[in-house]
C-alpha cells in the first residue's frame, strides 16, 4: 500500500473521530468524556463583592471579573448552610461552578450536580448530596450571548447547596466520631447532563476544601 493511501485512511480516521465528538454518539447512550474533553467542570468562582454596614452587594461573575474560589472556613456554631447570600462570613458572593460545553453544534442540558464529601482521618463520611439543575450550556458555535462572557460557558449557582443544611446537621450530630475541630473536609463535584441528541455526559471531578471549626 502506498504512502498516499495510508494518508488517506488516516484522514478518514481523524474525520470520524471529530464526527463522534460533534455528534456525541447514538441517542440515549453515555458519551465519552475522558478528562472533561466534551463537558467540562472548569473551576469554582465567586463574583466581586462589596460589604458595608452589613449590606452585601454582589456582582455576577464573568470571564473578566470571576475570582477563583477553592476553599473556605466553616463555623459550625453559627453557620447553617453554605454559601449564604446573607452572611458576610458565608462566602455570600460565591458558590458558582463553571461548566463548559465543547460540542460544536449541540447544547448540553445540565440535569444534576453531585457532591461527595471526605473527611481525612474519619471512619465515616457525610452522605452524598444531589443538586437538581435545569441549566442549558450552549455549544461552541452558538451566536447567542452569554452572561458569563463566553458563549459555551455558564456559571451555575449553588447557593446554599455546596454544604446544605442537612450536611451541616450531619456534621453536628456525628461530632463524636469525627476529628476534633479544626479539621479538613474535601468535597468533590461532578455535573451530569444530556446533549440535544440524548447522549449523556458526566464532567470531570473538581474539588473544594472546607476547614471545619467552631
Number of C-alpha atoms within 10 A of each C-alpha: 5 6 7 9 10 11 11 10 11 12 12 11 12 10 11 12 11 12 13 13 17 16 18 26 17 13 15 13 14 15 22 18 17 13 13 18 16 22 29 24 22 17 18 23 24 25 21 16 15 12 11 8 5 10 11 15 15 16 13 17 22 20 15 9 14 20 16 13 18 15 14 16 17 24 17 16 9 10 16 19 20 24 27 22 18 13 15 17 16 21 21 22 26 27 26 24 23 20 23 25 26 22 22 18 14 21 22 27 21 23 16 17 21 17 22 16 21 18 17 14 11 12 10 12 16 16 13 13 19 16 14 13 17 11 17 20 26 27 22 18 14 14 9 10 11 16 13 18 13 16 19 24 25 24 26 20 20 19 19 17 20 23 22 18 15 15 19 18 14 13 17 13 11 12 12 9 11 18 15 10 13 14 16 17 18 16 21 17 20 20 25 19 24 24 26 15 16 18 19 25 25 24 24 20 18 18 16 17 17 19 15 18 14 11
